[in-house]
Amino acid sequence: MRVCLQRVSRAQVSVDGDVVGAINAGYLLLLGVSHDDSAAEIDLLVSKIVNLRVLEDEQGVMNLSALDLGSERVEMLVVSQFTLYADVRKGRRPSWAHAASPDIAAPMVDAFCDALRTQGFRVATGVFGAEMAVELVNDGPVTIWLDTEDLRAPRRG
């Protein structure tokens, strides 16, 4: 499972010109699901996301997590994005072989959103499988790549 986390001052996602999900300050989470992901990956990523200390304290230092600030000050927008599993090592056309099929990915995306809600956060979403337009205002900018394969690997150095 992969997430591109972007700290935003606001973000929204539209389908056919209609806004289907919008947040104020918080995280835009572009979520990719692999064919071999399970609930364990959801738990790992959600824990990492809500505990990451990338939100500013009163001195403007990135010292606080979403859990520290709480749901009143941090919202989440989750947009499913199978293209995070693009394999571009060969040729010019990306391969999506590692991305989960829609019948596997859709319930995983729902479970990921539910896990964030269980942590107390308001979660807005896009529409799974739809052509979407995502608008955001980066805050910082802070953009962090999270991959459960990397998170489980032993640290080097």
C-alpha positions in Angstrom: 0.0 0.0 0.0 1.3 3.4 -0.9 0.3 6.9 0.2 1.4 10.3 -1.1 0.7 12.6 1.8 0.4 16.3 1.2 -0.1 18.8 3.9 -2.7 21.2 2.6 -4.5 24.4 3.8 -7.5 23.2 1.7 -8.3 20.6 -0.9 -11.2 19.2 -2.9 -12.0 16.6 -5.4 -14.6 16.9 -8.2 -16.3 14.4 -10.5 -18.0 15.8 -13.6 -17.6 19.3 -12.3 -19.4 18.6 -9.0 -17.4 18.7 -5.7 -17.7 15.3 -4.0 -15.2 15.8 -1.2 -13.5 18.8 0.4 -11.4 19.7 3.4 -9.9 22.6 5.1 -6.4 22.3 6.8 -5.1 18.7 6.9 -3.8 16.0 4.7 -4.6 15.1 1.1 -3.9 11.4 0.9 -3.4 9.8 -2.5 -3.8 6.1 -1.8 -2.6 3.2 -4.0 -3.5 -0.4 -3.2 -1.4 -3.4 -4.3 -2.9 -6.8 -5.1 -1.2 -8.3 -2.0 -2.2 -5.7 0.6 -4.1 -6.7 3.7 -5.6 -5.1 6.9 -2.1 -5.1 8.3 -1.0 -2.5 5.8 -4.0 -0.3 6.6 -3.1 -0.4 10.3 0.5 0.4 9.7 -0.2 3.3 7.3 -2.9 4.8 9.4 -0.8 4.7 12.5 2.1 6.3 10.7 -0.1 9.0 9.2 -1.8 10.1 12.4 1.4 10.1 14.4 3.7 11.8 11.8 5.0 15.0 13.4 4.7 17.3 10.3 2.3 19.9 11.7 3.6 23.1 13.1 3.7 24.1 16.8 3.3 27.6 18.1 7.0 28.3 17.1 6.4 27.2 13.5 8.4 24.0 14.0 7.1 20.7 12.6 6.6 19.1 16.0 3.0 18.1 16.1 1.0 15.1 14.8 -2.6 15.0 13.6 -3.4 13.2 16.8 -1.8 16.0 18.8 -3.9 18.7 17.1 -7.1 16.6 16.8 -10.0 16.4 14.4 -11.0 20.0 15.0 -7.8 21.2 13.3 -6.9 18.4 10.9 -9.1 16.9 8.2 -8.3 14.1 5.7 -9.2 13.9 2.0 -8.5 10.4 0.6 -8.3 9.9 -3.2 -7.8 6.4 -4.5 -5.0 6.4 -7.1 -3.9 3.1 -8.7 -1.3 5.0 -10.7 0.9 5.1 -7.6 1.7 1.5 -8.6 3.0 2.5 -12.1 6.0 0.4 -13.1 8.0 2.4 -15.6 11.2 0.3 -15.7 10.6 -1.0 -19.1 9.4 0.8 -22.2 7.4 4.0 -22.3 4.0 2.7 -21.2 3.5 2.2 -17.5 2.5 -1.2 -16.3 -0.2 -1.5 -13.6 0.5 -5.1 -12.8 1.2 -4.5 -9.1 -2.0 -2.4 -8.6 -4.9 -4.2 -7.0 -8.0 -4.9 -9.2 -11.0 -2.7 -8.4 -12.8 -5.5 -6.6 -9.9 -5.8 -4.2 -8.9 -2.1 -4.0 -12.4 -0.6 -3.4 -13.0 -2.4 -0.1 -9.4 -1.7 1.0 -9.9 2.0 0.3 -13.1 2.0 2.3 -11.4 0.2 5.2 -8.5 2.7 5.1 -11.0 5.6 5.4 -12.9 3.8 8.2 -9.6 3.3 10.1 -8.9 7.1 9.9 -12.5 7.8 11.1 -11.9 5.4 14.0 -9.0 7.6 15.0 -11.5 10.5 15.2 -10.9 12.3 12.0 -13.3 13.7 9.5 -12.6 12.0 6.2 -13.7 13.2 2.8 -13.3 11.0 -0.3 -13.3 11.0 -4.0 -15.4 8.4 -6.0 -13.6 5.1 -6.5 -12.9 4.4 -10.1 -14.2 7.8 -11.4 -12.3 10.3 -13.4 -11.5 13.0 -10.8 -10.1 16.5 -10.7 -8.2 17.2 -7.5 -7.5 20.7 -6.4 -5.2 21.6 -3.5 -3.2 24.3 -1.8 0.0 22.8 -0.5 1.0 24.0 3.0 4.8 24.2 3.4 4.9 22.5 0.9 5.1 19.2 2.8 4.8 16.1 0.7 5.8 12.6 2.1 5.9 9.3 0.3 4.8 6.3 2.4 5.1 2.7 1.2 4.4 -0.2 3.5 7.1 -2.2 1.8 9.6 0.5 2.9 8.1 0.9 6.3 8.6 -2.8 7.0 12.1 -3.0 5.7 15.0 -2.8 8.1 16.7 0.6 8.4 20.0 1.0 6.7 22.8 3.1 8.2 
